Amino acid sequence: MNETTKIMEANRTSFPRDCSFTPNDWHILSAFWYPIAIAADIVDKPVGVKLLDVKLVCYRSQGNVVVARDLCFHRGAPLSMGWVENDEIVCPYHGFRYNCEGACTSVPAHPSNKISPKLKLIMYPAVERYGLIWTSLAGSVEQIPAFLGWDDSDYVNILPPSFDIAGSAGRQMEGFLDVSHFAYVHTETFGDRNNTEVPHYKVRREGTELFADYWSTVSNYGKGQENPAPEGFMWLRAFRVFAPFAASLIVHFPDDGKLMILNCASPVSVRYTRLFCPISRNFDKTAPVEDTIKFNLQVFQEDRAMVEAQTPEDLPLDLAAEAHIPADRTSIAYRQLLTELGLGRNYTS
């Protein structure tokens, strides 16, 4: 590894200026993979995004997505304000051009001069999966959650727009795993104030993942929708948690119907989250996609109102900091899992 490469690697994993995370939490979280954009949104122009308080730029070069620090080292201009030309990103300030590997290929003010090796972008890995662009600020080994329905030809895939929440990723994740709030938060979508009891369920641990199978009579059909489920039908909601901020849910409908949801809470900062949520189902294949997107956005909005209002804003990992009930088994196990990662015990993102 030459000196230039060493400098670039150090910059790539360095603690960002004005970071809202503690240094310890940031370094732990930066090793994981997160979605940062919807793939279909990355077309012919660079797009600026933020992950863990680091400003990034996404663009396409030769058909592939490139992710880099949103910064030209010449005078600090954001490359997301520039454009892509001949598969190279162009800085809007002085026209410097960079190839898909981050190397500067042109300094218009001095076209015949040798280009300094310091003029190299900080690059990050990029993977396109489930209709999303994934990256990691420090991790080298790809760690993207499994989502079985997306590549199954028997399933219809739906990708709602990303959804911003002025709240922490940990609080959003715990809300997604919570089974006792349906009757109170989701009364306009699928919850029932006359069906509040949470039956006993178990949580199991397999390596760094959590699994919880929750059976109840709470229907997953939306209010106003036809409900063909027989009376007393037991709904199975199978949760699978991928630390730190992703979880899948498989809702088992009548006649072997399955609705699969991947909840990915991407931490923009400590108290700002961008939610990505791919959905797959093997029933109602001809139903309008727009109806599904509208319904799920309404569910997200119901959850957002609660997440943004919670105090403390960050998720307490100290189990003595908040009271718990038996219905909280999954969230308790989730907090313990985050603690094992080494995140701050009092609060985390």
C-alpha angles and dihedrals in degrees: 000000000000124000095259091053091048090053092049093049091049091050091048093058099033121122107261123242115259090011116177092209125079112254090247095052093043094053091048095047094043090068092065130082123247137176112248105174145008108260094224089059092061102079126123102339133061114254125208119220137164131226125178089347092305116124112226136182124215124197141146125254120179088348094303126109117247123199121195141153107282092240139100107210093213097075105343099259118159111249090210086075089059132070143242119251126172089351092304127109115234123211110233094216105058104355098252110166128214129192126223090273092056097251118139110242102176140031103184094198090060108024095168098045124100111258117239114243087227088073093085128121123237103248131202132195116265128201126178112213138146088007091300137106112235130193143161127216095211110001120102101183112075112246110175120156118253116252108179101187098058096073096036113106090212091066133077113225123218127181116192118203116274112273124216122217125188089217141079125288091231093056091047091050093049090050090053090053094045114107100180098065097066095094094050109033100033102044092125094051115031111325124113122208088203092058107056105132117112111211119219114277136170134231121211131193125220112180107303094341132089127214128194127175110200120191121191143137093249106123122227094207113109124247109277093021122118109260111208093173112121118248111279093017110168112227117211117208110186114196127195120185125207112191133268107014113344134086137168127217127197113194112197112217128189118287093029093298115160130196113195122196128182112201111200116179105194110199108227088173136335093285104023124074134184111208122211117186122179113191131199130181136175097209137059087032094166096047114117111271089215091065092055092048092049092050094049094046088055090052090049091051092052090052093043093058090058098041092051091051099048122115125241091036093214125063112262111226093188100094090208091062095078136025120254138203130198090263088065095069094116095047091047091053089046092054090049090051092053090048089055089055087063098250119154111290099220099045139353136177 
